[in-house]
Structure formats: structure tokens, C-alpha cells
Amino acid sequence: MTIRVLAVADSDSYLKWACASLDRLGPADDSGLDRSAVIVKTPIAPTTSQIAAAVAGSSVVRPAVLLLRDLAAQVRDTSPDVVLIAATGPVAEVVARAVVAAAGKRRPALITGLPGMALPATPKGTGWRRWCDAFVVHSRLEVDAYREAFAAHGVTPEVPLAHLPFLEHTAGSLGAEPVKRVVFAAQAKVPDNRPDRVTLLDRLAKLAEDDFEVIVKLRARKGERQTHNEAFPYDELWDAEHEKLGHRSDALRFVDGPMAEWLQAGSALMTVSSTAAMESLSLGLSTVIIDDFGVTPELLNAPFAGSGCVLPVADAAEAFRAGGPEPDTAWLEDNYLHAGESELPATVRELAARRAAGTLTELAEVKPWLRLRYLRMYSQMYLPRFVYAGIRLVTRPVRLLFLDKKA
């Protein structure tokens, strides 16, 4: 029996995770798997260039961008056995319910997850995904954390342990050459304020003065949307501030595209908390988690405590010349670079069998999470843009007084 798996993504990072996860379900020539991916149209849908970067290296054909109603029609026509919903919380729930409604009597199994390091396991993050049959995690520490978080909502989905699907398990293969290039992996959410981001650019530029080529790897260019909104893009800050900071405009180089293009022999990686750090570690490259602004859950870098890779930018040059920070092997095993086979392929097959047997739980038993936000997202995805904009304009006074506070 062929298992039909459809991935539905809403943004660049989720699309990258979805396509890589599909690839890891089995060999490309596995006739028992029919894999495909689409993008559901939302305000954060990736641009053409972001789509190209997200699917680079994947066997998945460039996915179409579909309206919610068109996605529902595709589900009715193709009857997938498993749907991998790779989307931000409100979108994920809207898609899940649309898929189930379109499927009719025999719904597909629903799998979801987060596209990177996912600690802490929050009530909000799991609340939006209480409907899932399986939630994919990527580290041993995440397994227990997400089981407990879902249990607090009264649900017990499967929690299969997989590898971060874009990691190459070739530790030590690229780290022998001296570091000449430093790649800073930028993030939209952290640091979250302008002064810290300007300070970080200043310190990276000073690192460049120490005979390193410093590249700022952006998630998006000006005008492109991301999974998370970026209030202070680094390239725009640099254009505005480099002269005041006393640096030449070409002291830093800003690039986009797939991270793999920049993680090459002779390179090192620096970041506040990007999952790209795990990609770098898996390749045996020197990797620094920047602690200039602290190591906290708010900065999303608390999981790196104990990794052996946490340093201030000022100490990075010396560390790189000495061969780079030495990661703790026990930490790597607990945190994303664990040995052993992924449990996701077996989970997909098990859920497909349950779907065939008609033993999947009815989604209707779980009510929408944060109903006002759910309804708002559903309207935004389903209604024509001008209709939704008109509704928002008319209801704005009410929302300012009541709805947004309650949502």
C-alpha cells in the first residue's frame, strides 16, 4: 500500500523543515511513499526566492501556494493518509480543521512540530496544536517536556524523536582548516530591541578588524516576510549606523540564501540562539553561542547552557585561532545531535495504518484554542483581502476596547 503524505507549510522556516522531514521518511525511490508539499497562502507566505532557498537540496518539487479553499479541494481530491502541518500556531489549527472537514468520514492522520530547537515547551505552543496525532521533537530533553505540556491540556499525542532534518551527521569533517570566515546567523526575534542589535553589529565589525571575513546571514531581505516579524533588520540598521559606529560600509557582508552555502571548510558560526548552530556543530565547525546579552529563555539560548560553546563576541577571535570552543559530548547527545534512528518514519506508517482502520480520534472532540484569534486567522485566510480589510476597519473600535485584550 502506498502511503500518501502531504506537507502544508505557511512560511520559509516551516517550509524548509517540512521538505526536509519528507525527505527523511525514506529513500527517494521508495514506491511505498507518495510525498508532496504545498504552501497555504497567509501574510507570511514565503517569496519566490525564499521558497527556492527553503527547498534547496530537497527532493520535493517546488510547492504551489494555495488559498485555504484550494487546499481543502486538494485534500478532497487526493485523500492523503497523513498530513504534516508545518505552520505557526493559529495557522496550524485553521489548516488542521480545514483538512479534517474536507476529508469527510475518514480523516488523515495529523502530524505537526516546530522547525528547530523547541524548548521551553509552552502552554501556548502546545495549545494551538492539541489536535495532533503526533508532535515531532528533535532532542531527548524535548520528549518529556512536550509530553508533560500536552498532558496539561488533557491530550496525549505521540511524541516521536527525530533528528533536526537538515543536519548532516558528519562531525569533524569540515573543522580541520583554520577559521578565515565567520558567519553570523541572524534571527528575527532575538535580540528584540534596537540598541542590542546595533551593539551586536558593532562587535561583529570589530571582529572583522581582527582579520576575519564576517558575514551576516539574513533570513530575509527588505520587504520579505518571515515566520516571525523582524522589527529591526540588521542590514537596514547597518546602513543607518555604521558611520556613527566608526566602521566602513563593507566591514560586514550581508547575504541570504541557504545556510549550507556558507557553512564550508574554513568557516565558523556565531549566533544568539539560531538552530543553525546545530547545523554548524554537526559539520564539526567552530561554533559560538553569543552570551553578550545573557543566556535566558527570552533569548531562546537557555538550551545551550552547558554546551561548552557559550562565549562573548570579544573572546571569539582567540577561541577561533585556538581551534574553536570544544562542545560537550554529553550535551550533544541530549540536545539534537543524538545517535540512533529517527522514530518519525515508523510513526507515519503507524498512523497511516490507524487511519486505514478508522481508529483515529475525532478532531471535533477538541475545541479551538483561543477562539477569537482562531476566528481572526480563519477569516484572514479564507476571505478575500479587501473583504477582510473592510471588516477589520469597521470592527477596529470594538477590538481596541475589548477583543484584542481578551484574545
Residue pairs with C-beta under 8 A, 6 or more apart in sequence:
1 32
1 356
2 31
2 32
2 33
2 34
3 32
3 33
3 34
3 81
3 82
3 348
3 349
3 352
4 34
4 78
4 79
4 80
4 81
4 82
5 22
5 25
5 33
5 34
5 35
5 36
5 80
5 81
5 82
5 83
5 84
5 348
6 36
6 37
6 38
6 74
6 75
6 78
6 80
6 82
6 83
6 84
6 108
7 18
7 19
7 21
7 22
7 35
7 36
7 37
7 38
7 60
7 63
7 83
7 84
7 85
7 86
8 18
8 37
8 38
8 39
8 40
8 71
8 83
8 84
8 85
8 86
8 87
8 95
8 99
9 15
9 17
9 18
9 37
9 38
9 39
9 40
9 63
9 86
9 87
10 39
10 40
10 42
10 44
10 45
10 86
10 87
10 88
10 91
10 92
10 95
11 42
11 44
11 45
11 46
11 87
11 88
11 225
11 226
11 227
12 46
12 50
12 51
12 53
12 54
12 219
12 220
12 226
12 227
13 54
13 115
13 116
13 219
13 226
13 227
14 86
14 87
14 88
14 115
14 227
15 37
15 39
15 46
15 50
15 51
15 54
15 55
15 63
15 86
16 53
16 54
16 55
16 115
16 166
17 86
17 113
17 115
17 116
17 165
17 166
18 37
18 84
18 86
18 115
19 37
19 54
19 55
19 58
19 60
19 63
20 58
20 165
20 166
21 84
21 86
21 113
21 136
21 162
21 165
21 344
22 35
22 37
22 58
22 59
22 60
22 84
23 35
23 58
23 59
23 60
23 165
24 162
24 163
24 165
24 342
24 344
24 345
25 33
25 35
25 344
25 345
25 348
26 32
26 33
26 345
28 59
35 59
35 60
36 60
36 61
36 63
37 60
37 63
38 63
38 64
38 65
38 66
38 71
38 74
39 45
39 46
39 51
39 63
39 64
39 65
39 66
40 65
40 66
40 67
40 68
40 71
40 87
40 91
40 95
40 381
41 65
41 66
41 67
41 68
41 381
42 91
42 380
42 381
43 225
43 380
44 88
44 225
44 226
44 227
45 65
45 225
46 54
46 224
46 225
47 224
47 225
49 221
49 224
49 256
50 220
50 224
51 62
51 63
52 62
53 256
53 257
53 258
55 62
55 63
56 257
56 258
56 260
57 258
57 260
66 74
67 381
67 382
68 94
68 95
68 98
68 378
68 381
68 382
69 382
71 95
71 98
71 99
71 102
72 98
72 99
72 101
72 102
73 102
75 83
75 98
75 99
75 102
75 103
75 108
76 102
76 103
76 104
79 103
79 106
79 108
80 108
81 108
81 109
81 351
81 352
81 355
81 356
82 108
82 109
82 110
82 111
82 348
82 351
82 352
82 355
83 96
83 99
83 108
83 109
83 110
83 111
84 111
84 112
85 92
85 95
85 96
85 99
85 110
85 111
85 112
85 132
86 112
86 113
86 115
87 95
87 112
88 227
89 124
89 125
89 127
89 128
89 129
89 369
90 128
90 370
90 373
90 374
90 376
90 377
91 377
91 381
92 112
92 128
92 129
93 128
93 129
93 131
93 368
93 369
93 374
93 377
94 374
94 377
94 378
94 381
96 110
96 112
96 131
96 132
96 363
97 131
97 363
97 368
99 107
99 108
99 110
100 107
100 110
100 363
100 364
106 355
106 358
107 355
107 360
107 363
108 355
109 133
109 134
109 348
109 351
109 352
109 354
109 355
109 360
110 131
110 132
110 133
110 134
110 363
111 132
111 133
111 134
111 135
111 136
111 347
111 348
111 351
112 129
112 132
112 134
112 135
112 136
113 135
113 136
113 137
113 138
114 125
115 227
115 275
116 138
116 164
116 274
116 275
117 138
117 139
117 273
117 275
117 278
117 300
117 303
117 335
117 336
118 125
118 137
118 138
118 142
118 146
119 139
119 141
119 142
119 145
119 302
119 303
120 145
120 297
120 302
121 142
121 145
121 146
121 148
121 149
122 149
123 149
123 152
123 153
125 149
126 135
126 146
126 149
126 150
126 152
126 153
127 153
127 369
127 370
128 369
128 370
129 135
130 150
130 153
130 155
130 366
130 369
131 363
131 366
132 157
133 157
133 158
133 351
133 354
133 360
133 361
134 157
134 158
134 159
134 160
134 347
134 351
135 146
135 150
135 157
135 158
135 159
136 159
136 160
136 162
136 344
137 143
137 146
137 159
137 160
137 161
137 162
138 161
138 162
138 163
138 164
138 336
139 161
139 303
139 334
139 335
139 336
139 338
140 161
140 333
140 334
140 335
140 338
141 303
141 334
141 335
142 161
143 159
143 161
146 159
147 156
147 159
150 156
150 157
150 159
155 366
158 347
158 350
158 351
160 342
160 343
160 344
160 346
160 347
161 338
161 340
161 342
161 343
162 342
162 343
162 344
163 169
163 336
163 338
163 342
164 275
164 278
164 279
164 336
166 260
166 279
167 278
167 279
167 282
167 336
167 337
168 279
168 282
168 283
169 282
169 337
170 282
170 283
170 284
171 281
171 282
171 283
171 284
171 337
172 284
173 283
173 284
174 263
174 264
174 265
174 267
174 283
174 284
174 285
175 265
175 283
175 284
175 285
175 286
175 324
176 265
177 265
177 266
178 266
178 321
179 212
179 266
179 267
179 268
179 286
179 320
179 321
179 324
180 212
180 213
180 266
180 267
181 212
181 213
181 214
181 215
181 262
181 264
181 266
181 267
181 268
182 204
182 207
182 208
182 212
182 213
182 214
182 215
182 267
182 268
182 269
182 270
182 316
182 320
183 215
183 217
183 259
183 262
183 263
183 267
183 268
183 269
183 270
184 204
184 214
184 215
184 216
184 217
184 269
184 270
184 271
185 217
185 259
185 269
185 270
185 271
185 274
185 276
185 277
186 216
186 217
186 218
186 219
186 234
186 271
186 274
187 219
187 271
187 272
187 273
187 274
187 300
188 219
188 220
188 226
188 227
188 228
188 229
188 230
189 228
189 230
189 300
190 272
190 273
190 298
190 299
190 300
190 301
191 197
191 200
191 272
191 293
191 299
192 231
193 232
194 231
194 232
194 237
196 293
197 232
197 234
197 237
198 237
198 241
198 245
199 292
200 272
200 290
200 292
200 293
200 313
201 216
201 234
201 237
201 238
201 241
201 242
201 245
201 252
202 245
202 247
203 292
203 313
203 314
204 214
204 216
204 252
204 270
204 313
205 214
205 242
205 245
205 247
205 251
205 252
206 313
207 214
207 313
207 316
207 317
208 214
208 251
208 252
209 251
210 317
212 317
212 320
213 253
214 251
214 252
214 253
215 252
215 253
215 254
215 255
215 262
216 234
216 235
216 238
216 252
216 253
216 254
216 255
217 255
217 256
217 259
217 262
217 276
218 233
218 234
218 235
218 254
218 255
218 256
219 226
219 230
219 256
220 226
220 230
220 233
220 256
221 235
221 256
222 233
222 235
222 236
234 254
235 254
238 249
238 252
238 254
239 249
242 248
242 249
242 251
242 252
243 249
255 262
259 276
259 279
260 279
263 269
263 276
263 279
263 280
263 283
263 285
267 285
268 280
268 285
268 286
268 287
268 288
268 316
268 320
268 324
269 276
269 277
269 279
269 280
269 285
269 286
269 287
269 288
270 287
270 288
270 289
270 290
270 313
270 316
271 277
271 288
271 289
271 290
272 289
272 290
272 293
272 299
272 300
272 301
273 289
273 299
273 300
273 301
273 304
277 287
277 289
277 304
277 309
278 336
278 337
280 286
280 287
281 287
281 309
281 327
281 332
281 337
282 337
285 324
286 319
286 320
286 323
286 324
286 325
287 309
287 324
287 325
287 327
288 309
288 310
288 311
288 313
288 316
288 319
288 324
288 325
289 295
289 301
289 304
289 307
289 309
289 310
289 311
290 311
290 312
290 313
291 301
291 310
291 311
291 312
292 312
292 313
293 299
295 301
295 302
295 304
295 305
295 310
296 302
301 310
303 335
304 310
306 328
306 331
307 327
307 328
307 331
307 332
307 335
308 325
308 326
308 327
308 328
308 331
309 325
309 327
311 319
311 325
319 325
332 338
333 339
351 360
354 360
368 374
368 375
370 407
372 403
372 406
372 407
373 407
376 407
379 388
379 391
380 388
383 391
392 399
395 403
